[in-house]
């Protein structure tokens, strides 16, 4: 009897220990438990094959009792990094009525920020009803099926400037942007990205062509953060903006800052040496490196290597190439 009692107690202890081990292993560290909902839902979808793609059995480790604490932390860190997606939140907190000589319209202030982390670099833009309307018509041309259930706030014959109508549209446009962004092919489309960035870029390049480098730089630094969030999957698209920032810093006498942004641009072109900005950027970086007392030999070697493979052609300087962007 005593032996039966002892064996029963031993089994209970083993079961309890197993439950504790299972809990401690299946639950991520505290910092992982507090991750944003978007990331948590991603983890759940990976655990449930019915709601997501089946994982490759050889892709990574899975949490089990034989893993050390360090291995377990590394596992959850990898899981989190694989699931993390850049998600943007659109808010329209206010509006203003603009009146010119023969026109009157409402400007909607749009705040765009990244969810899931503290985002101190939120982007702020303004768009009017006709901008939204133009975007909608343009997207219908390429994404008619995806846009089938997307409703667009109609224009009223009268009362467009009443507080009630403006408030309704403000909420409607917020939902409209959120819905568009939720559709992968639309949020990655040039038309959607242009809606959010092109007016500011046109203003910045206009200032740059006019020699207003401080004003151009201020706008470009605002836009580049939003561009980076919108084009994570295709970073080469932000190279022209980075190069424009290089030009502004260079002409304002800030070679260190110019070199910093030039390095970012070059990193996006490492496998794109046929890109139109590659050689002008290399030449500008060699000049900046020499001015700053940095090693420019590796840059010079890349330039000579390119010249040896290509026929001699007229290459614009970085500034000459940049001022040609967004010329109406």
N, C-alpha and C positions, 0 to 999 in steps of 0.2 A: 504493500500500500504506500509506504513511504517513498519507494522508488518511483511508483506511478505519479505520486504528487510532485516529486522533484522534476520528473521529466515533463509534466504538464506545465509547471512554472517556467522551466527552461524554454519550452516552445513558445510560451506567451512572451517571454523576454525577447526571444529572437524575432518574433513577429513585430513587437513594438519597436525594436531597433531597426527593423527593415522599413517600417512606416516612416520613422524619423529620417532615415537615410534617403528614402524616396522623396520625401517632402523637400529636404534640403537641396537635393540635386535637381529636382524638377522646377524649383522656384529660382529665378535669377536673382543676383544680388540686388540690394535695395535700390541702387541707382537705376537698375534696369526695370524694376517694378514701377518706377515713377516715370517711365518714358511716355511720350505723347500717344494719344489714342491711335493716330495713323500708323505708328510703328507697331503698337500692340496688335492691331487688327492684321497687320502684315504677318506677324508671328503666328497668329491663330490660323491664318489661311495656309501657312506652310505646314502646320500640324494637322490640318484637315484636308485630305486630298480632294474631297468633294468640292471645296471652295477654292482650290488653287492647283497649280501644277504639282505633280509628284516630284519629289526630290530625287536627285541622283544618289544612289546608295553609296557611291564612292566620293561624293562631293565634299563632305566634311565629317568631322567627328559628331557623335551624338552623345547627349549627357548620359552617363552611366556610373555605377558605383565604383568602378575601377579608376575613374579620373581623379587626379589630384585637384586641390583647390585652385591652383594656378591654371591648370588645363581647363577646368570648369569655367573660370572667369574668361579665359581666352575664347572658349566656345561661345559664350553668350555675347561677348564683344563682337565676334565674327557674325553671329546671327543678326545682331542689331545693325551692323554696318551694311549687311546684304539687304536688309529690309528697308533701311532708311530711304525715304523719298523726299525730294524737295516739294513741299506743298505750299501754295500761296493762298493767302486770304485776301479777299477784296472787300473794302469798306468804302461807303460813300457817306461821309459824315455831314457834309454841307454842300450848299449850292450858292451861286450868285447870279444875278441877272445883269447881263451886259447890254448896254444900249449904245449904238453908233448912230450915224446920221439917219440912215434909212432902215436899220435893222435892229432887232432886239431878240436876244436868245438867252438860254439858261446854260451856265457852265457847271458841270458836276465835278466836285473834287473827289478823286479816287485815291485811296491809300492802299498800297500793296505791300504786304509783309509776309515773311516766312513763318509758318507755324512750326511748332515742335521745339522751338528754342527762342531765347531772347533775341529779338531782331532789332538792333539799334539803327540799322541802315534801311529803314522803311522808305519806300518810294512814293512820291506824291505827284500826281499828274492831274490835268483837267481836260475834260472832253465835253462836247456839246451833243445835243440830240442827233444832229445830222452826222456826227462822227460815228455814233453807234449805228445809225441807220445805214451808213455806207459800209460799215463792217459786216452787218447782217446780210446785206445784198451780196457782198463779195463772197462771204462764206457759203451762201446758198449755191453759188456756182460750182464750188468744189466739193462740198459736203452736204448735198441735198438729203441723203438718207439719214446722216447723223443729226441734221438740223430739223428733221421732220416734226419732232415733238417740241421744238424750242419756240416759245412764243415771244414776240417782240412787242413792246408797248406802243400802241398806235397813237398817232398824233390827233389831238382833238381839234375840231374846227374853231372852237372858242375856248377861252379859259385856260390856255396853256401856261399862263403865268400866275395862276392862283396857288396859294400855299398848299391846298389839297392835292392838286394835280402834280405839282413839283415833288411833294412828299411821296406820292404813289409811284412816280417814275423813279425816284431815287431808290426806293426799295426794289422796284422791278429791275433796274439796271444792275443792282448788286447781285440779285439772283441770276440774272442773265450772264454776267461775267463768271460767276461761280459755276454755272452749268457748262459754259463753254470750256472752262479750264478743266472740268472733270473728264472731258473727252480727249483722249491722248492725241489723236491725229490733229485735232483742232488746236490744242494748246501748243503743239510743236510747229504749227504752220506759220509760214512767213507772214501771212495776212493778219493773224492774231497778234504775233509779236510786233509787227509794224504798227498796229493800232495802239499798242502800249508804249512804243518807243520812238517811232518815226518823227512826229512833230517836234519833239525835243531835240532829236539829232539834227533835223533840218535847221533849227534855230542855232544850235551849237556850231555847225559847219558854216553857217552864214556869218556868225561872229568871227570864226577863225579866218575866213576869207577876207573879212574886213579889218583884220589885225587886232580884234578885241580878244586877246588871248586869255585874259583873266575871266571874262564872262563865258567864253567858250569852254574853258577848263572847268568852271563851276558847274555848268550844265552836263558836260561829259562825265564828270565824276558822279553825278546823280544818276545818270542813265546806265553807266557800266554795271552798277550793282544789280539793277533789275535785269539787264541783259544776261548777266552771269546766271541768275536764277532761272531765267526762261530758256536758256540754251545749254543746259548742263550736258545734254547728249551730243551737242555739236559745237564745241567751244571755238572752233575756227571762225565762226560767224562774228565773234566779237573782236577779231584782230583789227579791222579798220578803226574801231573806236579806241582800242588800246594805242594804236599808232597815232591817232589824232591827239591823244593825251600826251604822248611822247613829244610831238611837235610843239604843243602848247608849253610844256615844261621847258623844252629846249630853248624856245624863243623868249621865255620869261627868265632865262638864266638859272634854271634849276636842273643842272645836268644829272645829279644823283637821282632825283625823282624820275627824270626822263629815262635813265638807264633801268631803273626798277620796273617801270611799265613796259619798256622794251624787252626785258627778259621774259615777262609774262607772255607777251605777244609771240616771241620766238619759241617759247615752250609749246605753243599751240600749233606751230608750223614745223615742228621737228621732222615730220614725215610728209611735209607739203612744200618741198623746195621749188615746186613749179608755181606756187601761189604768187600772184602779182605783187604782194607786199614783201615777199621773202628777201629779195636782193636789196631793195631800197632800205628795208629795216636793218639788214646786216651792215650795210654801209654806214647808216646812222649810228649803229651800236659800236662800230669800230672807232668812229670819231669820238663818241662819248667815252668809251673805255680809255682811249688815249688821253683825253682831257682829264679824266678822273684818276689816271695813273693805274688803271686796272690792266690785267692781262688781256690783250686783244689778239694774240697770235692764233688762238683756236678759232676765233671769228674770222680772221683773215684767211685761215686755211679753208674754211667752209666756202668763203667767197671765191677763192682761187679754184677750188674744186668745182664749183658751179660753172665758172667761166671756162674751164677746160672742157666741160661737157657740152656747153651751149655755143652757138654761133654768136659773135659779137653783135649785140643789138642795143638800141637806144633805151636806156633804163631811166625812168623818172626818179628824181630824188624823193625821199619820203614825204616831204612837204608838198612837192608838186603833185604827187599821187593823192595825197590826203585832201587837198582843196578841190579835187574833182568829184568828191563824193557829194551826193544829194544836191547836184546842180539841177535846178528845175528847167 
